[in-house]
Amino acid sequence: MVQRLRSKQQFQAVMAGAPVAKTPHFALHRVALDAAREGRPLFPVADAWLGVVLPKRWARRAVTRNAIRRQIYEASRERAAALPQAALVVRLRTEFSRKQFVSATSDALKRAVRAELDQLLDRACAARSDGAARFRAPLAPAAGPEPMELPRAV
């Protein structure tokens, strides 16, 4: 069973770090369950915890936000047994084009959302089988030119 994040403190704990996975429209944040606040654990049950952040900036209509939210919870429910025991937040980071997806409840939008969610949650499930080491490792720096040594003045 997947628990839902409820409190502001839980969301703040998860969102404090950088995203561990991204797709064109979504970002996945993750934190271990050992976070505590004022001596009490933020996540009292050792289970997968899931939260959703859908800003109005990227999904103006409530019907669109609700359709996306339902897709996120349904996709996580299907993978509940495979998800790691951690707190996860799925965040919408860019909008779905209203020109491409005219209707907020169109099947095309639902398929596009589900395809990206499958990628995100597959990565979260893969981390469980890898011992969650991939999520704790820092993100690799962007490839760029090697730093140049300057001549030393004598």
C-alpha angles and dihedrals in degrees: 000000000000116000119214123233109243113168132068090235091057092052092046092051092053098041093050093086132061119271115272096204135020139189126182092276107018140053126199120214123191138187133175117255095242093089114125136189122201092346094306123105115249091213108042096179122062097230140102111292121199133192132177129212115191110168120205087231090072101030110032099179119071091219089059093049091048093048091051092045091052090050091051094050093044093050091049092047090055090053097038095121093049098046117103121249094258141102112267130186122193110205127191105227104175135021127259108241111261088206092058096037105036096169119058091216099040120139089234091059092046091051092048092048093046093049092055093043090052089056093050096045093043088059091049090049092047089054090058091058091045091056092257090277093129092061094052095048115095118251113268114256117250114267111254142144119307114258112263122231115233120221113259120236113234 
